[in-house]
Amino acid sequence: MADTVKASHILLMYKGSSRSSATRSKQQAQQQIEALSAQVAEGADFAALAREHSDCPSGQQGGDLGQFGRGQMVGAFEQAAFALPVGSTSAVVETPFGYHLIRRTG
């Protein structure tokens, strides 16, 4: 079992999510992230989508979060990232920060 993973993500925050300045509703964020998930499944460029849509500052780097260990991310995010095979993208993951798509890159 890996002690660290490398991952990228797309985060869509919504009004009321932790540290959010977003104005979209939770329902709007969920609809948007599901649409992005479908685009990724159809072969869209994950990094390009992150640069265009992610509310996380990492979006500027295509969503790259670098390498992180256990206990560094919120539970649902960590669980999803560590469970993914390298090169795979998660289903939609909800955390207190909003909705994520996670791609394990290493």
N, C-alpha and C positions, 0 to 999 in steps of 0.2 A: 504494500500500500504506500502510495506516494506521500511524502511529508510536505511537498510543495507542488503547486501547479502554476502554469502561466496561462492567463486568459485575457480575453477582450470582452467587452459588453456594450450593449445599447441600453440606456436607461431612459425611461419616460416617467417623469414625475407628474404629479397632479396636485391640484389645490388641496392642501391639508396633509400631504405626505411630508415626511421628515426632511427638514432643510430645503423645502421646495419654495420656489418663487413662481412656479408654473401657474397658469390661469386655467388650464384645461381641467375638466372634471375627471373623476376616477374612471367613469364609463368611457369618456373620450380617450383617455390614455390607454385603457384596455383594448379598445377597438383599434387604435393606432398600432400598438405593439403586436397585436394579432395579425394585422396587415403586413407589418414588417417581417414577422415570422414566416408568413406565406411567401414573401419575396425572397427571403433567405433560402427557404426550401426549394424555390424554383431556380436557385443558382445566382441570385443577386450578390454583389460584392459587399460582404459584411462590413468591412472597414469604411467603404464609401457611405453606406447607410448610417453607420455610427457618426461619421463626420457631419452628415446632413441632419440627423434627427436626435442624437443622444443629448440629454440634459446634463450629462456628467462632463466635467472638464476633460476627461480622457477621450471624449469624442474627437477632439482635435487631433489625436494620435490614432484615429481609427478605432477607438474604444480600448486600446491596449492598456491593461492594468499592470503589466509586468508579472513578475513572479511573486507569489504570496503563500504563506503557510497556513496551517490550521489555526483557527482562533483569531485571524486577522480580519475576516469578513463576517457579516451577519449570518446567522445560522442557515437560513434557506439558500442564500447565495453560495455559501461555502459548500453545503451539501450537494447542490447541483453541479458546481464547478468540479469538485473532486470525483463525482460519479461519471462525468463525461469521458468518453474516449478522446484522445488527442485528435483534433480536426473536426470534432462534432459540435453541434450547436444545440443548446437546451430548448425545451419548450419554454413558454412564458413562466418566469419566476417572479413572485410578488414578495417584496420586502417592505419595511417601513419607509423606504426611500421612493418606492414606486414599482414599476414593472421593468423587468430586465429580460434580455436575450443574452445568453452567455455562450461564448465560443472558447473551448479549451484549445490553446495553441501550444502547450508544452507541458 
